[in-house]
């Protein structure tokens, strides 16, 4: 199934079976990115220094057993160059079969020339990028 990227209130059921419409924060100020394994909801825009709410949900089959964690990192664009290490969540233990969203709150850093943040959500057994099983990126414009 191809990855779809459409700004909308909630993922369409055919894109993310098991994730119920209305589980995500809704409104014209949010972007939802749906994948075959789940969906991510981020604000469309944020200000430097502002805390943002990032939601990640999984279809029933994605997390089949215990031992997996969710991580969300913030990368950015400064003067046209991608910069990593602008923020990160802790390791969030995942519950097998849970379809309601996990909520991650991270602060947008105040950096000269920062125009875009990319929320990078991934699942791994130990919280490292090297052992990821699924991942996605979602953009947040910095105003």
Order of alpha helices (4+ residues) and beta strands (2+ residues): beta-beta-beta-beta-beta-beta-beta-beta-beta-beta-beta
